[in-house]
Amino acid sequence: MADCTVQVRMNGPLRITGPFDLTDQDDNAFTIPEGQAVALCRCGRSANKPFCDSRHRTEEPMFEAPSTAA
Ligand code: FES
């Protein structure tokens, strides 16, 4: 079984459950421990990128994206 799980949320973020390490564009590092989840913005509207701040649900037009793997 994988240590890290990535779930594509319908019309929302990528929900990733640790353990894993995340590094942003400025090389700021985040260590996500086992069992803890973070949501990474997929809509581009978050004021706290790379993390989702739920704006995909509150700002019009609503964010819509296919979320089923083919
Ligand atoms: S996916 Fe939630 S703010 Fe972008």
Boltz pocket constraint, residues with backbone or C-beta under 6 A from the ligand:
constraints:
  - pocket:
      binder: B
      contacts: [[A, 11], [A, 12], [A, 13], [A, 14], [A, 40], [A, 41], [A, 42], [A, 43], [A, 44], [A, 45], [A, 46], [A, 51], [A, 52], [A, 53], [A, 54], [A, 55], [A, 56], [A, 57]]
      max_distance: 6.0
